Amino acid sequence: MPHDHTKLLNHIKEGLPADETLQDLGDLFKVFGDTTRIKIMYALYEDEMCVCAIAELLNMTQSAISHQLKTLKDANLVSGRREGKEIYYSLSDDHVKSIINQGYEHITE
């Protein structure tokens, strides 16, 4: 005779976020699925940088970097501040640093 899961399932259902929230979370993790974007975030982890500096660091075109930065900005992972004609990018907040740290610790333990 199978045992009763009702109490456990009800408890989990009560705490389960809305489908839209879970979709947003899944979309956020998809952004982390690209090595170039991870490299950009690691660079910005150290200090803010302009597109040309990131492009030079990663040996890529400024256009390619700008495309990836747009994806990161749309996910609220990076932000930019304008100084004259130049935009300097940085990680949006300490939550992003924490996500990077947690992921790195998980894969290296």
C-alpha positions in Angstrom: 0.0 0.0 0.0 1.5 3.4 -1.0 2.0 5.9 1.7 0.2 9.2 1.8 2.0 12.3 0.4 -0.9 14.7 0.9 0.6 16.7 3.8 4.0 17.0 2.0 2.5 18.0 -1.3 0.2 20.6 0.2 3.1 22.1 2.1 5.2 22.3 -1.0 2.3 23.7 -3.1 1.7 26.5 -0.5 5.3 27.7 -0.9 5.6 27.2 -4.6 6.0 30.6 -6.5 3.7 31.5 -9.3 4.4 30.1 -12.7 5.3 33.5 -14.0 7.9 34.0 -11.3 9.4 30.5 -12.0 9.5 31.4 -15.7 11.4 34.6 -14.9 13.8 32.6 -12.8 14.4 30.1 -15.6 15.0 33.0 -18.0 17.5 34.5 -15.6 19.5 31.2 -15.5 19.4 31.0 -19.3 21.4 34.3 -19.4 24.1 32.5 -17.4 24.3 29.8 -20.1 26.6 31.7 -22.3 30.4 31.6 -21.7 30.9 35.1 -23.2 28.4 36.6 -20.9 30.0 34.8 -17.9 33.4 36.2 -18.9 31.9 39.7 -19.1 30.4 39.4 -15.7 33.7 38.1 -14.3 35.5 41.1 -15.8 32.9 43.5 -14.3 33.1 41.7 -11.0 36.5 43.3 -10.6 35.7 46.8 -11.8 33.5 48.8 -14.2 34.6 48.8 -17.8 33.7 50.4 -21.1 32.8 48.3 -24.2 36.1 48.9 -25.8 38.0 47.6 -22.8 35.8 44.5 -22.5 36.2 43.9 -26.2 40.0 44.1 -25.9 40.1 41.9 -22.9 38.0 39.2 -24.6 39.5 39.7 -28.0 36.1 40.3 -29.5 34.5 43.1 -31.5 32.8 45.9 -29.7 29.6 45.0 -31.6 29.6 41.5 -30.2 30.3 42.8 -26.7 27.5 45.4 -27.0 25.1 42.6 -28.0 25.9 40.6 -24.9 25.8 43.6 -22.7 22.2 44.3 -23.9 21.2 40.8 -22.9 22.8 41.3 -19.5 21.2 44.7 -19.1 17.8 43.3 -20.0 18.2 40.7 -17.3 19.2 43.5 -14.8 22.6 41.9 -14.3 24.6 44.8 -15.4 24.1 48.6 -15.5 25.8 51.4 -17.2 26.7 55.0 -16.3 27.5 57.6 -18.9 30.7 59.7 -18.8 30.8 62.0 -21.8 30.4 59.8 -24.8 31.5 56.6 -23.0 29.3 54.2 -21.0 30.9 52.3 -18.2 29.3 49.0 -17.3 29.3 47.3 -13.9 27.4 44.5 -12.2 24.0 45.8 -11.1 24.3 44.9 -7.4 25.8 42.5 -4.8 23.1 39.9 -5.7 24.9 39.4 -9.0 28.2 38.9 -7.3 26.6 36.5 -4.9 25.2 34.4 -7.8 28.6 34.3 -9.4 30.3 33.3 -6.2 27.7 30.6 -5.4 28.0 29.1 -8.8 31.8 29.1 -8.8 31.9 27.6 -5.3 29.4 24.9 -6.4 31.4 23.8 -9.5 34.8 23.9 -7.7 34.0 22.0 -4.5 
